[in-house]
Every structure is written in structure tokens, then in C-alpha cells.
Amino acid sequence: MRHLFLMRHAKARQASSDMSDHQRPLRRRGLRQAAAMAGPLQRWGALAGEIHVSSARRTWETLVALDAAVPNLGLAARAHRQDALYAFAGEALLDWVKRLPDPTERMLVIGHNPALVELGRWLCHDAPDRLPTGGLLHLVLPGGPWQALAPDCARLAASLVPTAASHSLFQRRAPAPRAQGKADLAACLQMQLGHLYALVRALEPGVMAGADPEFLHQYRVNLRRSRAIGEALLATARASGRDKVPGLKRHLKHLKRRAQDTSDLRDLDVFLARLATAPPAAEEGTRRALHGWLSERARGEQQRLCQQLRQPDYAVEMQAWEAYLEGEAFREALARITPARIEAVLAERIADHNRDLVALSLEAPDQAFHDLRKTVKRIRYLAELQPKRHRALLADLKQRQTLLGELQDLCTREAWLAAFVESGAAPADASADIAAWQAALQTEKDAQREAIMTLAPLNA
């Protein structure tokens, strides 16, 4: 098999009276696009073979930006600038590809639209019909000679755009919340839930790409925030003596399950990031073996999550949630919410938190601290329904959530380290390293638990 990677140059300046199309340089955004794509390109093997670049300035600067992001690969020194790739018709690009020498098995072309899209669609009918600046197509071709390429002979292995590779780039295009103006509480909640739904759906390509863990984190946050608002609605309905909001529990159950499906992958991402930024005082062989084992688990979880997000039932569930948010039954339930009822539920949850906080001890199981963290999040989401009124409370909750989150991360690392040992993947001489690491984690956990226990009760 042969691998052909087609990449469009990153965002460039427009031509002007004193600058030809061939001379157009990259914008600052284009430099960020290229840097964001460098990691995925390296992981996909796109930088391991031959690299051919159009002679235009913007394509070469795209290559130079990739080179700066992964300087150990020497991309600029290996790349070939080709006048023939300064082409905008798919036929011209196909003609160039068919003249490649047969030993070429892996190649990256950095060029221009519409030639790249036309060639991609000619080779594979499943290829997308648009390729934004900085976008990439990975096509797997049959193993025959290049000149024997035929229509629809390729398989689309992957496609990626910068806004799915980098969450910071995505944020520039993310759905914006609707202006609430003088809308009443019910209308504000409906707009907020609609915005959260739009964010979840917009984040899905980045989650499936798996290039930037922040997509997964924000996807989880927005699912959980949606669920928390729904649970707050159920709680306020009970407080008003009407304990049913038709259909809501079923939708919240779906949101909970989808958020839970991401838990292991998120924990693995956090552990891998910790290994990279603050590695333990252990032998290199131990760290390398653990990193490889965690990475393999993360790849498996990423594949599983992608399969779930592509299933028809996922789309059906999400579309049903969107329709429910716009439905009459939900609007009627929202209309029954009042600030007084929100405050009553908030006071009840704060009382529960303070009771659970006082009951903690150094001998309490980790789960008691994790349950407290869940309570803090539920209080926060409820307080965020009226953020101006609860500014001081929200600041306190943020501090508590940080402390409790750090403890949970420590517990998660401890659990994955134990699973690593049980898997048999640890080196035979790593027992002392791992024992010392486990002891250090326990010391950190004890210190974190003590810090949590010294927190004062919450005030509304």
C-alpha cells in the first residue's frame, strides 16, 4: 500500500496590487494552524516519507512552520519545492502524482485548492468536498505503480482540519452564546442549554481527532453542565410540589452515560500529561514502560469513543435532546422556576455539603472525598444560574473544586499505577521504583485530604 497525504497551505494574506498570488505570506493565524497540525502529522506518519511543496511562498512557509514545531525531523532540509505543484486544477495535480517514481510509498504534498480537493475526490469518493486552510487528507492507495491510479481506488484513512487539532483555534469559531438581554430566568436557562448543546456537537470532531485533550475535557464539562442544569430543574420542581418534568430524566440519563464514557480516556490523558511535565524520580526504563502502557490504553479508549460517537444511536439521542429543549413540555417546566426556588435548593445542597465536610476524617475512604467533589460541582452549577448574586460563593467553590480535583487525580494515578503492575507490563527490576512512587502518592494524598478537611463551611 501507498500513503498519500494532501495538505492545503495554512491561512495566507490576500494578494494586493504590489504582491502577486505566488508571493502571498502566511498570516499569524496560518502559523498557528501549521503548528497545531505538526503533532498529528507526525503521529500519522505523514512526515516520515517524501515531502513535496508548491513553489508558492505560502506553502513553503507552511512547511517551515511545521519544521519549527518538530525541529528534530529536519523537514525543511528534506522537502522539495515543485513549480508543478503551484497548480489549481485536479487534473494537473493528478498528472504530477502519476509521474512519481514507483519506490515512493509515503508522500506529503502541500499545495492548493481546488486542486487538492479535486484530486482527493477523484481518488476516493468518500473524501470531503472541502478542505479548509491547513487541512489534511490521508489516502491509502493500492500498491501498484503510481501511473496506474484509477478513480475511487483509494481509501480515506483520515482527515483533519486545524480547528479540530487545536482547541485554541476552535474557540475562534466556537458557537457563541445568544445575547440574553432582559430575558427572564426561564428564557435564559433555555438559551443556556441550547448553547451547551451546540458546543457539545461542535466539539465532537476535535474529540474524535484526539489531537488536543482539551476537546475531550470541554466536551465532558458541557455534557455535565447540561445535566446539572437539568437536575437543578428537577430539584426545583420537587421543591414546588410538582415532582415531574415529563421526559427529562430519560434525557439526563443519556447525558450521564455519554459523559461517563469519556472518564477513562480523560484520566489517561491527565496521567500522561503529568508524566511529561513532572515525571517521578524513577528509572528511565520504568517511566518509558509506563508511558507506553498508558498510551496504548489511551489509544484503545480513543478508538472506542470514536466508534460510539459514530453510532446512529448517538446522533439520535443528541437530536432528541435538542428537540426536547425546544418542546412545549420543557418550556412549561422552565416557566415554573423562580429565583426563590433555586435559592431553596441551593441552601439544601450547601447544608448537605457542610454536613459531609464535617464528617470527613483521615480514615474516611477516598470515595467520601470524591462524593464531596460531586456535591461541590452540583452547588456550583446551581449557583451559576444566578452568577452575579453568588460571586463570592462561586470563588469559594472554585477553590474547593481545585483541591478535590487534585485529590481525585492522585487517586486515579494510584489506580492506573496498580493496574500497570497487575498487567505484567512493568519491567522486572521496577518493583523498588514503583513502591517508592506509590508511597509518594500516598503522602501527597494525605496532605491533600488534610487541606480539604481544614476548609470552612460554605456560606450561601
N, C-alpha and C positions, 0 to 999 in steps of 0.2 A: 504493500500500500504506500501511497504518497500522501504527504500532508502539505496543503496549500493554505497559507494564512494571508488573507486580504485585509489590509488596514487602510482606512482613509486618514489622510493627514489631519492633524489637530486644527482647532479653530484659528483662522488666519485673518489678518486685516483685509479690508476691501481694496481693490485696485483703485488708483486715482490717476489724475492727468499726468503726474510725474512718476508713476510707479506701474509697471506692467503686471499682468496676472502672474507671470513667471517669477516676478521679484517679490511677491507678497510674503511678509514675515508672519510668524505666529503672534497672536495676542497673548497676553498674560494668562488668560483662561486656557488657551491652547497648550501652553507649557504645563499647566496643572493637569489638563486632560492626559497628556502624554505620560507624565509622571505617575498618574493613577493607573494607567494601563500597563506599566512596566512589569509590576509583580505578576499579574495574571498571564501576560505574555510569556514570562519566564517559566511559570508553572506549567503552562500548556505546551512548552517545548517550541514555541514559535521563534525563539531567539537562538536555538541550537543549530539551525541549518544555515542555508544561504540567505542573505538579505539583499534585496534589490529595491532601490528607491528612485522615484521620479527625480529628474534634474531640477524641478522647481524648488525654490528656496523653502517654501512651507513644508514640503515633505522631508527635506534634509534636516530642517530644524526639529521636526517631529522625531526623527531618528536620533539627533543629538540629545534631545531631552530624554529619550529612553536610555541612551548611553549614560547620561548623568545619573539617572535613577538606579541603574545596575552597573556601576563602573567596572566591576570585576570581569565583565564579559567582553570588553573591547569592541563594542558594536560598530562604532564609527570607523574603526580601522578595518573592519571586515566587510563593511557594506559597499555595494556597487551602485553608483549613480548612473541611471539609464535615461537618455533622451527619449527613447521609445516609450517609456512609462509616463511621460508627460502627455497622456492621452485621455480623451474623454468619451470615447466610443468603445463599447464592449468588444466589438469585432477586432479592433486594433490590439487590445489587451490580450484577447484570446490568441491572436496570431503570434504575439510575442511569447506567450506561455508555450505554445505548441513547438516553438523552436528551441526550447530548453534542452540541454544535453540529458540523456536518459539517466546517468548516475545521480542526478539531483533528486533526492527523495523528500526533502523537507525545505520549504522555502517561504519566506515572508516577503510580501510585496507591499510597499507603502506608496499609495497612488491617489487617484482622484475619482470622484463621482462625475457622471453616471457610469463610467466605465466599470468600476468595481462592482456595482450593483448588477449591471447587465451581465457581466461575466459570472458572478455568483449565481444568478438566477438561471443562466444558461447551463451551468454545470449541475445545479441542484434546484429543482422546483420548490423545495422547502425553504430555500434561503429567503431572508426577509427582503421586502421590496424597497427598503430604505436603509441607509447606513449613515448615521449622524457623524459629525466630525470626531475623529479619534476612535471610531467604531471598528470592530474586528469581526471577520468571519473565519471560521476554521472548517475547511473542507477536506474530507478524506477521499482520495481518488483511487481508482484501480491501479494495479501495479504495472500495467503496460507502458509503452513509450508515451511521452507527452503528446506527440503528434497524433496519437490515436484517440485523444479525448473526444467524447461524444456527448450530445445533450443529455442532461439528467443522469450522468454517470457517477456523480459524486454523492456523498452523504454529508449532511450538515452535522458536524460534531459539536459545534458550539458557536454562539455569537455573543458579543459583549459590547456595551457602549460605556463611555466614561461615567455617566450618571448612575450606572449600576455597579461600577467598580469602586466608586468613591462616594461616601455619604456626604462629604462636604460639597461635592459638585451636585449631588442630588438635591441638596437643600435649596439651591438656587431655583430649581424647577418644581419643588415640592408643592402640593396643593396648599393654598393659603386659606386660613380661616375666614369665614364670612364676617363682615362688619356687623356687630350686634346692635350698635346704636342704642336706641331706647327700648329694645325688645324686652318683653317680660321674661321672668325666670324660665317658664316652660319653653318659650321660643329659643332662649339662649341654650338650654340643655339640648334641644333637638338639633340646633345648629352645631353644637359641640360634638355630639355623637355622629352627625353626618360628616363632620370634618375628620374625626378619628377614623371613620370607615374609609374615607378617601385616602387617608395617609396609609392605612394598612394595605390597601390594594396597590398604591403607588410604590410601596416598599418591597413588594413581592419579587420583582426582577432582581433587585440587589440582594435579597435574601437567597434566591436560587443561585445567583452568580457566586456567592460565597467569597468574594474578594475582600470585602471590608466587613468585619464583625459588627460594626455599628449598625448596619442594616438590620441584623437579627435582633440586636438589643432594642432598637426603636420599634421594630415590629412587635416584640413582646410587650413593650411598655404600652403601646397604643391598644393592643388587644386587652391588656389587663385594665387599662384606664376605662375602656368601654364597658368592660364587665363590672368594674367598680361603680360606675355611674348607674348602671342598670340595677345593681344590688342596692344602691342607695335609694333608688326609686321604689324597689320592693319594700325596703325597710320603712320608708316614709308612708307608703301605702298601708302597711300594718299599723303604723302609729296613728293613722287617721281612721282606723277601724275597717278599712277595706283592704283585705289581705291578698287580693288577687289582681294581677295585671295580666290579662289573658295572653298566653304565648311567650311571655318574656323569659320565664325560667328555662324554657327549651332553648332559646337563642343564647342565653348566658351559659348554658351547659356546653354548647358548641364552642363558644369563645374560650371557655376554660380549657377544653380539651386541646384546642389549637395552640394555646399558649403553653400548655404542658408538653406538647410535642417538641417544643424548642428547648426544653430545660437542659437536657444533657449536652446538646451542642453548645449552648451558651456557657455552661460550666467548663467545658473543654476549652473553648476559646479564651476564657478568663485565665485558666491554668497555664495554657501555652503562652499567653502574653506575660504572665508572671515569670515564667521560666526565662523568657527573653530579656526582661528588664531587671529582674532581681533573682538570678539563679542561686540555688542553695550552695553551701560550702561542701560540695561533693565532688568525687572524681568525675573527670570528663566523660568517661565511659558510661557511668551511671546516668548522668544528665542526658547524654545522647540517646541512650536506650529508652529512657522515659519519654523524651521528646518524640522519638519515632513511634512509640506505642500510643501516646496520646494523639499524635497526628493521624495515625491510622484509624483510631476510634472516631476522631472528628470527621474524617473523610466518609466513613460509613454513616454517621449521623447526618451529614450534609446530603448524601445521596438519598437517604430515607426521607428526609424532609422535602427534598425536591420532588420525589415521587408523590408524596402526599399532596403537595401544592398543585401538582398537575392533574390530580384525580378529579373527575367530573363532580363528585360529591362535595369537594371543597368549594368549587365555584358556585354550586347550587346553594350551599349553606350561606356563603357570603352575600349572594344576591338576595336570598330570602331575608337576611338581616337588614340589608339596605331597604328592601320593600317594607319590612316591619316598621322601621324608623319613620317612614313616611305615611304609615297607615293610620286610620281613624282611631283604633283602639289605643294605640300608643299615644297619640295626641291627647286623647281624653285623660289618660293616666297622668301625663305630664301636667295637664291643667289643674290637677288636684294637689300638686306640690306647692308648698308655701315655704318661705324662709323660716317660719316658726317650726314647721315640722322637720325641716333639715336640722335646725338647732337642737331639737329634742333628740333626734337620732345621734347627732354628733356628741351631745352630752352623755348619752348612754354608752357610746363606744369609748369615749375618754375615760369614763368610770371603769369600764372593763379593762382598759389598758393599765390604769393605775393600780387596780387590784392585782392584775397579773404581774406587774412590775414588782410590787411589794413581796409577792410570793416567791420570787426568784431566789435561788441560793447557789453557791458554788457547786453543790452536789446535784443541782437540777439537771435533767437531761438536755442535750443540745436542742431537742425538739421544742422545749419550752421557750427558748430564746427565738427559734425560728417562728413559732406561733406569735410571739410578741411583734416580730417584724411584720408579719401579715396584718396584724391589728393596726400598726402604725401606718401602713400603706392605705388601709381602708379609711382611717381617720383623715389622712392627707387628701385622698381623692374626694372625700366628702367636704372637707374644708375648702378645697379648690373650687367648689361650686359657688362660693362667695369669697373670693381671694382678698378683696380689699378689707373686708371685715375681719379676716383671720390672718393678717400679715405676720404678726408675731408668732402665732401658733404654727404657721407653715414653716417659719425659720427654725423653730424648735424641732419640728417633725423631721426636717431635712437632716439635722444633726443626728437625731436618733436613728434614722434610717441608714445613714452612713455607718454608724457604729455597728448596728445589727447586720448590715450587709457585709461588712468586713469580717465579722464572725462567721457568717454563713460561707463566705469564700474560703476561710480557713478550714471549715468542716468539710467543704467539698474537696479541697485539695487533699485532705487527710483520707477521704473515702476513695478518691481516684488513686492515690498512692498505694493504699491497701489492695485495690483491685489490680494494680500493676504487679505487685508482689505475688498475688494469688494466680495471676495469668501465667507465671513462669517465664515472663519476658525479661525479668531483671537479671543482670549479669551475676554469675555465681559468686563473685567477690564483692558484691554490692551490699551485703547484709549490714555491715557496720555503717555505711553511708546512709542507708535507709532508716536504720534505727535512730541515728543522730538527727536525721531530718524529722522523723515522727516526733521525737522528744521536743525539738524546737517548735514544731507546730502546736504541740500541746501547751508549751509555755506561752506562746502567743495567744492561744485560745483563752487560757486562764486570765491573762492580763485584759483581754477584750471583755470577757464576762464580768470582771470586776468593774471595769469602766462603765458598762451598761447598768450594773446594779447600783452605781452611785448617782444615776440620773434622778432628778427630782420629778415628782408627779406632774403630769400635764395640766395646764390651765387652758380653758376654752378661750 
